[in-house]
């Protein structure tokens, strides 16, 4: 029996997929046309990136998404068979969004522009969430990414409660009111970045220890099993009921950070499925995220490189 055959299917909800277009440019100048030196097209959106990463790690996936218009057609062409028969979608009036990333060479900078996405009706939302809930009993369910127009800010919270009642465990990655509401429903694992955390608690966090203390407060208050805060080049902090850990990011030549957090999340979910300890869960997530950052556009890591790349990933126990 292969690893994928012995694993439970992970359900992923992708309410707002996107066509990701990435341009490499010399420099962005106001009121001046700039010609891209390279252009990349990828299927994107947080949920899709998580699903693609899980599939690369040989984890069975059921991803449910919403697609529409010519943008949706382009998205499907770009996605190809990368999710196999693990992708289901419903059609919506309007256009699947197109997101743009600019990778500036000098000075090195990354600019991102995200679209809002098509309007989702109540009936269509019921249709896609029903598809999603079919595979959430007694397994992991990923709720991640922005919610498009028409989707109530309480949706992730309501789904978390339903999934918990079915015996599933919710992995939440959100921001703003959607995050605040979702936390009240007590997800199993929360993954956000430092900026989202600072916006949530309305406080600047200057040190790794300050981040860990803030994560501990969330974990305790909301009875969440794991809270992971990604820190970009500084790696990530993971807090569970027993301890807290910091794993610095390995040195890689960063080409694009788009999708890195999603790849990290997929790595942690894979470790959870394998019943690995928190330390290994964080370490493997960091490896997946860092490997993704070494690729341009929204190109994700490759499974075989995780075994061959010489990542020096050291983990520190914080005792917070």
C-alpha positions as CSV (number, residue, x, y, z in Angstrom):
1,X,0.0,0.0,0.0
2,X,1.4,3.4,-1.0
3,X,1.6,6.4,1.4
4,X,-1.3,8.1,-0.3
5,X,-3.5,5.0,-0.1
6,X,-3.0,4.8,3.7
7,X,-3.7,8.4,4.4
8,X,-7.0,10.1,5.0
9,X,-8.3,12.5,2.4
10,X,-7.8,16.2,3.2
11,X,-10.6,18.5,2.3
12,X,-9.7,21.9,1.0
13,X,-12.1,24.8,0.3
14,X,-11.0,27.2,-2.4
15,X,-13.7,29.9,-2.5
16,X,-11.6,32.4,-4.4
17,X,-9.1,30.8,-6.8
18,X,-7.1,33.0,-9.1
19,X,-4.9,33.1,-12.2
20,X,-1.6,34.3,-10.8
21,X,0.5,36.3,-13.3
22,X,4.0,37.2,-12.1
23,X,6.3,39.7,-13.8
24,X,10.0,40.1,-13.3
25,X,10.9,43.7,-13.9
26,X,14.1,45.9,-13.7
27,X,12.4,48.7,-11.7
28,X,8.9,50.1,-11.2
29,X,8.8,53.8,-12.1
30,X,5.8,56.1,-11.7
31,X,4.1,57.1,-15.0
32,X,6.6,55.0,-17.0
33,X,6.0,51.8,-19.0
34,X,8.3,49.0,-17.9
35,X,8.9,45.8,-19.9
36,X,8.9,42.5,-18.0
37,X,12.0,40.4,-18.5
38,X,10.1,37.2,-17.6
39,X,6.4,36.4,-17.2
40,X,4.9,33.4,-15.4
41,X,1.3,32.1,-15.3
42,X,0.1,29.7,-12.6
43,X,-3.1,28.5,-11.0
44,X,-3.3,30.2,-7.7
45,X,-5.3,31.3,-4.6
46,X,-4.5,30.0,-1.1
47,X,-6.7,26.9,-1.2
48,X,-5.5,25.8,-4.6
49,X,-1.9,26.3,-3.5
50,X,-2.4,24.2,-0.4
51,X,-4.2,21.5,-2.5
52,X,-1.4,21.4,-5.1
53,X,1.2,21.2,-2.3
54,X,-0.6,18.3,-0.6
55,X,-0.9,16.5,-3.9
56,X,2.9,17.0,-4.5
57,X,3.4,15.4,-1.0
58,X,1.2,12.4,-2.1
59,X,-1.6,13.3,0.2
60,X,-5.1,12.4,-1.1
61,X,-7.0,15.7,-1.6
62,X,-10.6,16.8,-2.3
63,X,-10.5,20.4,-3.3
64,X,-13.7,22.3,-4.0
65,X,-13.6,25.6,-5.8
66,X,-15.6,28.3,-7.6
67,X,-14.7,29.2,-11.2
68,X,-16.2,31.5,-13.8
69,X,-15.8,33.1,-17.2
70,X,-12.7,33.2,-19.4
71,X,-10.5,33.6,-16.3
72,X,-11.9,30.3,-15.1
73,X,-11.2,28.6,-18.4
74,X,-7.6,29.9,-18.3
75,X,-7.3,28.7,-14.7
76,X,-8.4,25.2,-15.6
77,X,-5.9,25.0,-18.5
78,X,-3.1,26.1,-16.1
79,X,-4.2,23.7,-13.4
80,X,-4.2,20.8,-15.9
81,X,-4.3,17.4,-14.1
82,X,-2.1,18.5,-11.2
83,X,-5.0,17.7,-8.8
84,X,-6.2,14.7,-10.7
85,X,-9.7,13.7,-9.8
86,X,-9.4,15.5,-6.5
87,X,-10.8,18.8,-7.8
88,X,-14.5,19.7,-8.0
89,X,-15.8,23.1,-8.9
90,X,-19.0,24.9,-9.5
91,X,-19.5,27.6,-12.1
92,X,-20.3,31.2,-11.2
93,X,-21.4,34.2,-13.2
94,X,-18.5,36.7,-13.5
95,X,-14.8,36.1,-13.9
96,X,-12.3,34.2,-11.8
97,X,-9.9,36.8,-10.5
98,X,-6.5,37.6,-11.8
99,X,-3.8,38.4,-9.3
100,X,-0.5,40.1,-10.3
101,X,2.9,40.0,-8.6
102,X,5.8,42.3,-9.6
103,X,9.3,41.1,-8.8
104,X,11.5,44.2,-8.9
105,X,15.2,43.6,-9.4
106,X,16.6,46.9,-8.1
107,X,16.1,47.6,-5.3
108,X,14.9,44.0,-4.6
109,X,11.1,44.3,-3.9
110,X,7.9,42.3,-4.3
111,X,4.6,44.0,-5.1
112,X,1.3,42.2,-5.1
113,X,-2.1,43.2,-6.4
114,X,-5.1,40.9,-5.6
115,X,-8.6,41.1,-7.1
116,X,-11.7,40.7,-5.1
117,X,-13.3,37.8,-7.1
118,X,-16.8,37.2,-8.5
119,X,-19.9,37.6,-6.4
120,X,-21.1,34.4,-4.7
121,X,-24.8,33.9,-4.2
122,X,-26.3,32.1,-1.2
123,X,-27.4,29.1,-3.3
124,X,-23.9,28.8,-4.9
125,X,-22.3,29.0,-1.5
126,X,-24.5,26.2,-0.2
127,X,-23.6,24.1,-3.2
128,X,-19.8,24.5,-2.8
129,X,-19.8,24.1,1.0
130,X,-21.8,20.9,0.6
131,X,-19.2,19.6,-1.8
132,X,-16.5,20.5,0.8
133,X,-18.3,19.0,3.8
134,X,-18.6,15.6,2.1
135,X,-14.9,14.8,2.9
136,X,-14.5,16.4,6.3
137,X,-15.7,13.7,8.7
138,X,-12.9,12.4,11.0
139,X,-10.2,14.0,8.9
140,X,-8.5,17.4,8.3
141,X,-10.3,20.2,6.6
142,X,-8.5,23.3,5.3
143,X,-10.2,26.7,5.4
144,X,-7.9,29.3,3.9
145,X,-7.7,32.4,1.8
146,X,-9.9,35.5,1.2
147,X,-13.6,35.2,0.9
148,X,-15.1,36.7,-2.3
149,X,-18.0,39.2,-2.4
150,X,-21.3,37.8,-1.1
151,X,-19.7,35.3,1.4
152,X,-20.6,36.2,5.0
153,X,-17.6,36.8,7.4
154,X,-19.1,34.1,9.6
155,X,-18.8,31.4,6.9
156,X,-15.5,29.9,8.1
157,X,-16.7,29.9,11.7
158,X,-19.9,28.1,10.8
159,X,-18.1,25.5,8.8
160,X,-15.6,25.0,11.6
161,X,-18.5,24.2,14.0
162,X,-20.1,21.8,11.4
163,X,-16.8,20.0,10.8
164,X,-16.1,19.6,14.5
165,X,-19.5,18.1,14.9
166,X,-18.6,15.6,12.2
167,X,-15.4,14.6,14.0
168,X,-13.1,16.6,11.7
169,X,-10.3,18.9,12.5
170,X,-10.1,22.4,10.9
171,X,-6.9,24.0,9.7
172,X,-7.6,27.8,9.6
173,X,-5.7,30.5,7.7
174,X,-7.6,33.8,7.4
175,X,-7.5,37.4,8.4
176,X,-9.6,40.3,9.6
177,X,-13.2,39.6,10.8
178,X,-13.2,36.2,9.1
179,X,-10.3,35.2,11.4
180,X,-11.8,36.7,14.5
181,X,-15.0,34.8,13.9
182,X,-13.2,31.6,13.0
183,X,-11.2,31.6,16.2
184,X,-14.4,31.6,18.3
185,X,-15.3,28.3,16.7
186,X,-12.0,26.7,18.0
187,X,-10.1,25.4,15.0
188,X,-7.6,22.6,15.5
189,X,-4.6,24.5,13.9
190,X,-4.3,28.2,13.1
191,X,-1.6,29.5,10.7
192,X,-1.2,33.2,10.1
193,X,1.7,35.5,9.5
194,X,3.2,38.1,11.9
195,X,1.4,41.0,10.2
196,X,-2.0,39.4,10.5
197,X,-1.2,38.5,14.1
198,X,-0.3,42.1,14.9
199,X,-3.5,43.4,13.2
200,X,-5.5,40.8,15.3
201,X,-4.0,41.9,18.7
202,X,-3.4,45.5,17.7
203,X,0.2,45.4,18.9
204,X,3.6,45.4,17.2
205,X,5.7,42.3,17.9
206,X,9.4,43.0,17.6
207,X,10.9,39.7,18.9
208,X,10.5,36.0,18.4
209,X,9.6,35.7,22.1
210,X,6.9,38.4,21.8
211,X,5.4,36.5,18.9
212,X,5.5,33.2,20.9
213,X,3.7,34.9,23.8
214,X,1.0,36.3,21.6
215,X,0.5,32.9,19.9
216,X,0.3,31.2,23.4
217,X,-2.4,33.7,24.4
218,X,-4.4,32.7,21.3
219,X,-3.8,29.0,21.9
220,X,-5.0,29.2,25.5
221,X,-7.9,31.6,24.9
222,X,-9.4,29.7,22.0
223,X,-8.5,26.1,23.0
224,X,-6.6,25.7,19.7
225,X,-4.3,22.7,19.5
226,X,-1.7,24.4,17.4
227,X,-0.9,28.1,16.6
228,X,1.7,28.7,13.9
229,X,3.0,32.2,13.1
230,X,5.1,32.5,9.9
231,X,7.8,35.1,10.0
232,X,9.2,35.3,6.5
233,X,13.0,35.1,6.4
234,X,13.0,34.5,10.2
235,X,11.1,31.2,9.8
236,X,8.1,30.4,12.0
237,X,6.9,29.9,15.6
238,X,4.7,27.0,16.6
239,X,2.9,26.8,19.9
240,X,1.1,23.7,21.2
241,X,-0.3,22.8,24.6
242,X,3.0,21.6,25.8
243,X,5.6,24.0,24.5
244,X,6.6,26.5,21.9
245,X,9.3,26.3,19.1
246,X,11.0,28.6,16.7
247,X,12.5,27.3,13.4
248,X,14.6,29.7,11.4
249,X,14.2,29.6,7.6
250,X,17.2,28.0,5.8
251,X,19.2,30.1,3.5
252,X,17.8,30.0,0.0
253,X,17.8,32.4,-3.0
254,X,14.3,33.8,-2.7
255,X,12.7,34.4,-6.1
256,X,9.1,34.8,-5.0
257,X,7.3,34.4,-1.6
258,X,3.9,33.8,-3.3
259,X,2.6,30.4,-2.2
260,X,5.3,29.8,0.5
261,X,2.9,30.1,3.4
262,X,0.5,27.7,1.6
263,X,3.2,25.2,1.0
264,X,4.3,25.5,4.6
265,X,0.7,24.8,5.7
266,X,0.5,21.7,3.5
267,X,3.8,20.4,5.0
268,X,2.4,20.7,8.5
269,X,-0.8,19.0,7.6
270,X,1.2,16.1,6.0
271,X,3.2,15.8,9.2
272,X,0.0,15.7,11.2
273,X,-1.4,12.9,9.0
274,X,1.8,11.0,9.8
275,X,1.3,11.6,13.5
276,X,4.6,13.4,13.8
277,X,5.5,15.5,16.8
278,X,5.2,19.3,16.8
279,X,8.9,19.8,16.2
280,X,8.9,17.7,13.1
281,X,5.7,19.3,11.9
282,X,7.3,22.8,12.1
283,X,10.5,21.7,10.6
284,X,8.9,20.0,7.6
285,X,6.5,23.0,7.1
286,X,9.5,25.3,7.0
287,X,11.3,23.1,4.4
288,X,8.3,23.1,2.1
289,X,7.8,26.9,2.4
290,X,11.5,27.7,1.9
291,X,11.8,25.4,-1.1
292,X,8.8,27.1,-2.7
293,X,10.4,30.6,-2.1
294,X,13.3,29.5,-4.3
295,X,11.0,29.3,-7.4
296,X,9.5,32.2,-9.4
297,X,5.9,33.1,-9.6
298,X,3.5,30.7,-7.9
299,X,5.6,27.6,-8.8
300,X,5.6,25.3,-5.8
301,X,8.3,23.0,-4.4
302,X,9.0,19.5,-5.8
303,X,8.7,16.5,-3.4
304,X,12.1,14.9,-4.4
305,X,14.1,18.1,-3.7
306,X,13.0,18.0,0.0
307,X,15.1,14.8,0.3
308,X,18.1,16.1,-1.7
309,X,18.4,19.8,-0.9
310,X,20.9,20.5,1.9
311,X,18.6,22.4,4.2
312,X,20.2,23.3,7.5
313,X,17.0,23.6,9.6
314,X,17.6,24.0,13.3
315,X,14.8,24.2,15.8
316,X,14.8,26.0,19.1
317,X,12.6,25.3,22.0
318,X,11.3,28.5,23.6
319,X,9.6,27.2,26.7
320,X,6.8,29.8,26.5
